Amino acid sequence: MRRLFIFCLFLCNIVVAAQSESADFAKPHYAPYAFAGGPVSYSMALLAETQGIHYFSLSFILSASDRCYARWNANTEIGDIFLSRALEKLRAQGGDIIVAFGGAGGDDLALICSDVASLTAEYQRVVDELGVVALDFDVEGDEIRDAVSVARRSEAIAQLQAAAQSAGQELFISFTLPTEPTGLTPDGIAVLESALAFGVEIDVVNIMTMNFGGSAFPDAMGANAIQAAESLFAQLQMLYPDKTDAELWNMVGLTPMLGVNDVETETFTLADAEQITSFALEKGIRRLAMWSLERDKECVSGVRAKLPNCSGILQDEFAFSELFNRIMPQK
């Protein structure tokens, strides 16, 4: 039985290592965050077929048990057979995943891995085992202010990209960072400056347009997100003075939190989603996402509450996805 299990695991990893031939993260795309190991992650292929959702920001890769070892949500092996099969089926539909590292909870690998070499090795192991071409680094909380781990992450990503380029492979890199309507915080700017100093080619700067608190009107979440995007654009102009306006807008990603936010006075509505979708189409924004796909449905009995598996507002299932998915090029 043990030999059969090892043989199956070996085959599954080989299948997963084959990349999707039709995934194109250079073009505008919708890639909602989904919890790795949750029901949504196992039904990605079905959602691609029935809802037209082909890309998923699968979250989160964290350090396992305070050691330099990457696992999904710190407890599930990267090559988990069930997730591997789900990814295989998704790729057969022409879809793919963006692997998201970090997030608001748990231990980020960049904090736990004590040197650049070990951190790079873990990033490379994730890329190799999953055969992915797109990585997202969600840096927030205390981690965004930790200069040592910020530099370590930047150097490791640069080495990862250099290895991919030498092998003739694509590797898209995005940073997901907190924002105010006035743009990235100084800590967020420092993350980007660190990456650029080490030679990282940043494809997308994805801002979390949520939980603004006292810095924004709570009943204007769409307008707040648009203001944040325009502020980010101005910041990117300073970082990339040689890029055209179209190139800079093509670096922008927006990720709202659906429905009732953690700041419970703030509610992101379907009207807000319509507003930022139209804005994204007008400007040529590269990525729309959401926190999270599990929440893209109404709560039982229409309850208004902040819950992990529903939006807390009245809506049809996947109504937000239907709007955001409009930025995907038609095949």
C-alpha positions in Angstrom: 0.0 0.0 0.0 2.8 2.4 0.9 4.5 1.7 -2.5 1.1 2.4 -4.3 0.7 5.7 -2.4 4.3 6.8 -3.3 3.7 5.9 -7.0 0.4 7.8 -7.1 2.0 10.9 -5.4 4.8 10.8 -7.9 2.4 10.6 -10.9 0.3 13.4 -9.4 3.3 15.7 -9.0 4.3 15.0 -12.7 0.8 16.0 -13.9 0.7 19.2 -11.8 4.1 20.2 -13.1 2.7 20.5 -16.6 1.7 24.2 -16.9 -1.5 25.4 -18.5 -0.8 26.3 -22.1 -3.5 28.9 -22.3 -3.0 30.8 -19.1 -1.9 34.4 -19.9 -1.3 36.6 -16.8 0.1 39.3 -19.0 -3.4 40.2 -20.1 -6.2 41.6 -17.9 -7.6 38.8 -15.7 -9.9 38.1 -12.8 -8.3 35.9 -10.2 -10.3 35.8 -6.9 -8.6 34.6 -3.7 -9.7 31.2 -2.6 -8.7 29.2 0.4 -6.5 26.2 -0.5 -8.0 23.1 1.0 -11.5 24.6 1.1 -14.5 23.4 -1.0 -13.9 26.0 -3.7 -10.3 24.9 -4.3 -11.5 21.4 -5.1 -14.2 22.6 -7.5 -12.1 25.1 -9.5 -12.6 23.2 -12.8 -16.4 23.1 -12.2 -16.3 26.9 -11.6 -14.3 27.4 -14.8 -16.9 25.4 -16.7 -20.1 26.8 -15.1 -19.1 30.3 -14.1 -16.2 31.1 -16.4 -13.8 31.7 -13.6 -10.5 30.4 -14.9 -7.9 31.9 -12.6 -7.7 31.6 -8.9 -5.3 33.3 -6.4 -4.9 30.2 -4.2 -4.0 31.2 -0.6 -1.9 31.1 1.4 1.6 29.5 1.5 3.0 29.9 5.0 5.9 28.5 7.1 5.1 25.2 8.8 5.6 25.0 12.5 8.2 27.8 12.8 10.5 26.2 10.3 11.6 27.1 6.8 9.2 24.8 5.1 6.4 25.9 2.8 2.9 24.5 3.3 -0.6 25.6 2.3 -1.9 27.5 5.3 1.1 26.0 7.3 -0.5 22.6 7.5 -1.1 21.0 4.0 1.7 19.7 1.8 2.3 21.7 -1.4 1.8 18.5 -3.5 -1.4 17.5 -1.7 -3.0 14.8 -4.0 -6.5 16.3 -3.8 -5.4 19.8 -4.6 -3.1 18.4 -7.3 -6.0 16.6 -9.0 -8.1 19.8 -8.8 -5.4 21.8 -10.4 -4.9 19.2 -13.2 -8.7 19.4 -14.0 -8.6 23.2 -13.9 -5.7 23.3 -16.4 -7.5 20.9 -18.7 -10.2 23.7 -18.8 -7.5 26.3 -19.8 -7.3 27.7 -16.3 -4.5 28.1 -13.7 -3.6 29.4 -10.3 -1.6 32.3 -8.9 0.1 31.0 -5.7 -0.3 33.5 -2.9 2.3 33.7 -0.1 1.8 35.4 3.2 -1.4 37.0 4.1 -2.7 38.5 7.4 -2.2 35.4 9.6 0.5 32.8 10.2 4.2 33.0 9.7 5.5 34.3 6.4 8.4 32.2 5.0 10.5 35.4 4.6 10.4 35.8 8.4 11.2 32.2 9.3 13.8 31.3 6.7 17.0 32.7 8.1 18.8 33.3 4.9 18.2 34.1 1.2 19.4 30.7 0.0 16.9 28.7 2.1 14.0 31.1 1.3 14.8 30.9 -2.5 14.9 27.1 -2.3 11.4 27.0 -0.7 10.0 29.4 -3.3 11.6 27.2 -6.1 10.2 24.1 -4.6 6.7 25.5 -4.7 7.2 26.6 -8.4 8.5 23.2 -9.3 6.0 21.1 -7.5 3.0 23.0 -8.8 4.4 24.0 -12.2 3.1 27.6 -11.7 4.1 30.7 -13.6 2.5 33.4 -11.3 3.4 34.2 -7.7 1.7 36.7 -5.4 3.3 38.1 -2.2 0.8 39.4 0.3 2.8 41.6 2.7 0.9 43.2 5.5 0.7 43.5 9.3 4.0 43.4 11.2 5.8 41.8 8.2 5.5 44.9 6.1 7.5 46.8 8.6 10.2 44.2 9.1 13.1 45.5 6.9 15.2 42.4 7.2 12.5 40.0 5.9 11.5 42.5 3.3 15.0 42.6 1.9 15.4 38.8 2.2 12.1 38.3 0.2 13.2 40.8 -2.5 16.6 39.1 -3.0 15.0 35.6 -3.1 12.4 36.7 -5.7 15.1 38.2 -7.8 17.1 35.0 -7.7 13.9 33.0 -8.5 13.2 35.2 -11.6 16.8 35.0 -12.8 16.6 31.2 -12.6 13.3 31.2 -14.5 14.7 33.5 -17.2 17.8 31.3 -17.6 15.5 28.3 -18.1 13.5 30.2 -20.7 10.4 30.2 -18.4 7.9 32.9 -17.5 7.4 33.9 -13.9 4.9 36.7 -13.1 5.3 38.4 -9.8 2.7 40.5 -7.9 2.8 42.2 -4.6 -0.5 42.6 -2.7 -0.3 45.5 -0.3 -2.6 47.5 2.0 -3.7 50.9 0.8 -5.6 54.1 1.8 -7.5 56.1 -0.7 -4.4 58.3 -0.9 -2.4 55.3 -2.1 0.2 52.9 -0.6 1.5 53.5 2.8 5.2 54.4 3.2 5.8 50.8 4.3 4.2 49.5 1.1 6.3 51.9 -1.0 9.4 50.5 0.8 8.5 47.0 -0.2 8.4 48.0 -3.8 11.6 50.0 -3.6 13.3 47.0 -2.0 12.2 44.7 -4.8 13.3 47.1 -7.4 16.7 47.6 -5.7 17.3 43.8 -6.0 16.2 43.8 -9.7 12.8 42.2 -9.3 10.5 42.7 -12.3 7.1 43.5 -10.8 4.2 42.7 -13.0 1.3 43.7 -10.7 0.9 45.9 -7.7 -2.4 44.6 -6.2 -3.9 46.9 -3.6 -6.3 45.7 -0.9 -9.2 48.2 -1.3 -10.9 47.4 2.0 -11.0 48.2 5.7 -10.2 51.9 5.2 -11.5 52.9 8.6 -11.6 56.6 9.3 -9.7 57.5 6.1 -12.7 57.0 3.8 -16.5 57.3 3.5 -17.9 53.9 4.4 -20.8 54.1 1.9 -18.6 54.9 -1.1 -16.3 51.8 -1.3 -16.3 51.8 -5.1 -15.2 55.5 -5.2 -12.6 54.8 -2.5 -11.2 52.0 -4.5 -10.9 54.2 -7.7 -9.3 56.9 -5.7 -6.8 54.4 -4.3 -6.1 53.1 -7.8 -5.5 56.7 -9.1 -3.2 57.4 -6.2 -1.3 54.1 -6.8 -0.9 55.2 -10.5 0.8 58.4 -9.4 3.1 56.5 -7.0 4.0 54.1 -9.8 4.8 57.1 -12.0 7.5 58.0 -9.5 8.9 54.5 -9.3 8.8 53.9 -13.1 9.3 57.3 -14.8 10.1 55.7 -18.2 6.8 53.7 -18.4 3.8 55.0 -20.4 0.5 55.6 -18.8 -0.9 52.4 -20.4 2.0 50.3 -19.1 1.5 51.7 -15.6 -2.3 51.0 -15.5 -1.4 47.5 -16.7 0.5 47.1 -13.5 -2.5 47.8 -11.2 -4.5 45.2 -9.4 -7.6 45.8 -7.2 -8.8 43.5 -4.4 -11.9 44.6 -2.5 -13.5 42.6 0.4 -17.0 41.6 -0.7 -20.0 42.8 1.2 -19.5 43.6 4.9 -15.8 44.4 5.6 -13.8 43.8 8.7 -14.6 47.4 9.5 -18.2 46.6 9.7 -19.5 50.1 8.9 -18.0 49.6 5.4 -20.0 47.6 2.8 -18.8 46.8 -0.7 -21.9 46.4 -2.8 -22.7 45.1 -6.3 -23.0 48.8 -7.4 -19.4 49.4 -6.2 -18.3 46.3 -8.1 -19.9 47.6 -11.3 -18.2 50.9 -10.7 -14.7 49.5 -10.4 -15.2 47.0 -13.2 -16.1 49.8 -15.6 -13.0 51.8 -14.3 -10.8 48.7 -14.8 -12.0 48.3 -18.4 -11.5 52.0 -19.2 -7.9 52.1 -17.8 -6.7 48.7 -18.8 -6.1 47.5 -15.3 -4.4 44.1 -15.2 -6.1 42.3 -12.3 -9.3 42.3 -10.4 -9.6 39.9 -7.4 -11.7 39.7 -4.3 -11.6 38.6 -0.8 -12.8 36.0 -1.2 -14.5 33.7 -3.6 -16.0 31.7 -0.7 -17.9 34.9 0.2 -19.4 35.5 -3.2 -22.9 34.5 -2.1 -25.7 35.6 0.3 -25.6 34.4 3.9 -28.3 32.0 5.1 -31.6 33.8 5.5 -30.0 37.0 4.2 -28.2 37.7 7.4 -26.1 40.9 7.4 -22.9 39.9 9.1 -19.1 39.6 8.6 -18.7 35.9 7.9 -15.9 33.9 6.2 -18.3 32.0 3.8 -20.8 34.7 2.6 -20.9 38.4 1.9 -23.5 39.6 4.4 -25.5 41.3 1.7 -28.4 40.3 -0.5 -27.0 38.9 -3.8 -27.1 36.1 -6.3 -24.4 33.5 -6.0 -21.2 34.6 -7.9 -22.8 37.9 -8.7 -19.6 39.8 -8.0 -17.6 37.3 -10.1 -19.9 37.8 -13.0 -19.1 41.5 -12.9 -15.3 41.2 -12.4 -14.9 38.5 -15.0 -15.8 41.1 -17.6 -12.2 42.2 -17.8 -11.1 38.8 -19.1 -10.3 38.9 -22.9 -12.8 36.9 -24.9 -11.4 33.6 -26.2 
